[in-house]
């Protein structure tokens, strides 16, 4: 199996909404974003799939060395071998990849965030930096597009956090800021127990609606930041935004019943949204 084939299989197997947007890119850009996404999946899975924190930390340390070796001309992992031929063309730098690893390290070092400012730092590393790299691969010509990419990354990550409250609780993590749980009178134990229907109090629903409204604001702010000159090139990002915002609205319609199940869109619906975005250009 070639490195490109490895990256392709890694991306396709994830079933992510991102994969649907990649299909509308030219072959070189699609190869670059697929390889970058494969890297992101590799380091993210270290935290999600390795249950021993010491082993996971050692694996992330290995990935830091691998990134530095790859940018020194000696990649060994197939994901890095697939990515490196595109690094110069799309301004992908070692600092970008190391930031993503730092974000994954935060998942090992803490399972709570005291306030939204702390959560934003995490989102910057695991989503904002990813958005910046992706916008470069898609074809960024304006500096302001970087601000758009970071804001959109925040919106996408906030949507993920809302969707994955139950899954994260199963791993002992709560990404909803502690001070906001207190604001709405929701106890951490209520979320960690993941009990339905008892966990679905009016307090919990109000807390989640508060999170959703903030995510909606981030989408609106991101769209407002995107320069017209880059709108056409950034259509894959807009596809992801429209897919995730449709998911956010589905979560709202389901009254945030996320503690015991994972709410998602069907693959057909994702394809339709991506196609519609491609036609409309927004």
Phi, psi and omega in degrees: 000129179283161176304320179296320178294321177299312181298319180298314180293323179296317181290316183293323183292337183290332183069016184290153175298332180300324184300325182292324180289329182298331188292346182266003181269161172295160185303314180296317180292323178295320178296321181293312183290327178294318178294318178296318179297321178299318176301312181301320179294320181301310185286327178293321181291336175304315182284321186280332189249342178262115189276339178275114183302324180295319178294317180297318179297319179295322179293319177295323177297321176298320181294325176298317178294322180296319178298313181296321178294321181297318180284350172266004175097013183227062176289145177241330181278141182301327178296319179287325176296325178286327185278321191300325178298344183257352189299314182292317184298326187244018176054045174270121187245158179303323182298329176296311183292322178294327177295319177298318178296320177300321177297318177295325177299325179299327178294331177280327188275336180209150180239005178221155175232124186295324182210176184293330178300317178294319178296323179299322178300315178298313181297324177302317184286315187270346183228315181297313179295321177299317178297321179298313178297316181299318181296328176291320178292321180295328180123075182264130178242342183248138180299327182295339179296335176295318178297319176302314184297320179292319180293320178294319177302319177297315180299316180295318181291322177297323177295317177302317182298318179296314181297323191259018181307314181293313179300317180294320179298324178299332178266006178082015183249144171226115180270346177293128185304139184301317183294336178278326170302316180294321180301323183258006176070028179260127180272143180304323182297328178297324179282317183295329179288334177053040183268131175247140003269002189296329181288343185268067179278167173299327178297316180295317180297319179295319177300315183290325177295324176299317178295318182295319180296323177293319178297317178301319178298321179295320176300312181298318180293322179296312180300322181291335182277339185290117179294144181301326182297335182255002186299316182295315181295328185271014180304323177302321177294323177293326175298314179298319179298315182291324177294313182290327179288327173297320176297318179300317179293327176293320177298320177295316181297327179274008178058035173058043177279067190252357184288325185246002182207162177249112181276134182213168174267151177288153176305322180297319180294322178297316179298317181297316179297317179298317180295317180296321177295320179297319180291314186278336181078014180201000000 
